[in-house]
Amino acid sequence: MTTKRTKDQAKAILKSWLKVFAAATIACYLAGNRDWEVLVNAGVAAVLPVIYTWLDPTDKRYGRKK
């Protein structure tokens, strides 16, 4: 049971990271920037707060447990 829950949490986290990365990259692209390095950097910068949320043990959504 724990393995299924862990897999479901991992899927939810990765899905969240992918959505944030895609949104930032698309927004930057639509703003007129076509440089791939800048687009990837925008995506990575957008994912960092979500990673911080995941690492935060007090976050109830999917923070690491104490």
C-alpha positions as CSV (number, residue, x, y, z in Angstrom):
1,M,0.0,0.0,0.0
2,T,2.8,2.4,0.9
3,T,4.5,1.8,-2.5
4,K,1.3,2.8,-4.4
5,R,1.0,5.9,-2.3
6,T,4.6,6.8,-2.9
7,K,4.2,6.3,-6.7
8,D,1.1,8.4,-6.7
9,Q,2.8,11.2,-4.8
10,A,5.8,11.0,-7.2
11,K,3.5,11.2,-10.2
12,A,1.7,14.2,-8.7
13,I,5.0,16.0,-7.9
14,L,6.4,15.4,-11.4
15,K,3.1,16.4,-13.0
16,S,3.2,19.7,-11.0
17,W,6.8,20.3,-12.0
18,L,6.1,19.7,-15.7
19,K,3.1,22.0,-15.7
20,V,5.0,24.8,-14.1
21,F,8.0,24.3,-16.4
22,A,5.8,24.2,-19.5
23,A,3.8,27.3,-18.5
24,A,6.9,29.4,-17.9
25,T,8.6,28.2,-21.1
26,I,5.5,28.9,-23.2
27,A,4.9,32.3,-21.6
28,C,8.5,33.3,-22.4
29,Y,8.2,31.9,-25.9
30,L,4.9,33.8,-26.6
31,A,6.6,37.0,-25.2
32,G,8.9,36.8,-28.3
33,N,11.9,35.1,-26.9
34,R,13.1,32.2,-29.2
35,D,16.5,31.5,-27.5
36,W,16.3,27.9,-26.2
37,E,18.8,28.6,-23.3
38,V,16.6,31.4,-22.0
39,L,13.4,29.3,-22.4
40,V,14.9,26.4,-20.4
41,N,16.3,28.8,-17.7
42,A,12.8,30.3,-17.4
43,G,11.3,26.9,-16.9
44,V,13.9,25.9,-14.4
45,A,13.5,29.1,-12.4
46,A,9.7,28.5,-12.3
47,V,10.2,25.0,-11.0
48,L,12.4,26.0,-8.1
49,P,9.6,27.2,-5.8
50,V,7.7,23.9,-6.3
51,I,10.9,22.0,-5.4
52,Y,11.2,24.1,-2.3
53,T,7.6,23.2,-1.4
54,W,8.4,19.6,-1.8
55,L,11.4,19.8,0.5
56,D,9.5,21.8,3.1
57,P,8.4,19.3,5.9
58,T,5.6,21.6,7.1
59,D,3.8,21.7,3.7
60,K,0.7,19.6,3.8
61,R,0.4,19.1,0.0
62,Y,3.4,17.0,-0.5
63,G,6.1,18.2,1.8
64,R,8.6,15.7,3.1
65,K,7.6,14.2,6.4
66,K,9.4,14.9,9.6
